[in-house]
């Protein structure tokens, strides 16, 4: 997980991924960009390419607003159970959101993420943001 308001955290993702793969070679991995509720985003959707290079699932989430909080867990549960039809049958008791996410802004971010996913990956092997 990295913080979309901090470029440094995204720059660390390749190191974290490498370290994890050294001890657990073949496990499902989800990359999450957190704090998507914050307006001052420093890591833009078009800059988030590491998951595509490594064929990882990626979700943008907000822990404070509960936005997409369940998606990484459901993805991992489905992968580990080998059942793509698996679903959560009961809602968890969530703490009320600390912030309200701007859904218009989030829809714009999702559109940018979809557009970025359609672009070819950069030719360089540098997984870091400049």
C-alpha positions, 0 to 999 in steps of 0.5 A: 500500500502506498499513499497517493499524497506522497511520491516517496511511498510509491517510489518504495513499492518496487522494493517492498514487492521485491522483499515480499517476493523473496520470502513468499514467491507465489502468493496473490498480491494486491497493490493499494493506493490509499488516501484517494479522498485527499484533494492534493494527490501527488501520485497521478493515475498515469504514474501508477504503472508498477502493478501493470508491469508485475501483473498485480491487482490494483485498487484505489482506496480511502481508509478514512472514508471506507471507499473500496475498503473491501475490494482488496480483501475480497480479491485475496479471498477469491484468489486464495479460495480459488473461487471467483464467485465467492462474496462476503455475505455479511457487512462488517461493523465499520467505524463511521467514515471520518471524511466524506469522499467527493464522488465526482472527484473520485469518478474523475480519478477512476476515469483517469486510471482507466485511461492510464491502464489503456496506455502502453507501459513505459519502455524504461525499467525504472519503476520509480516516479521522477 
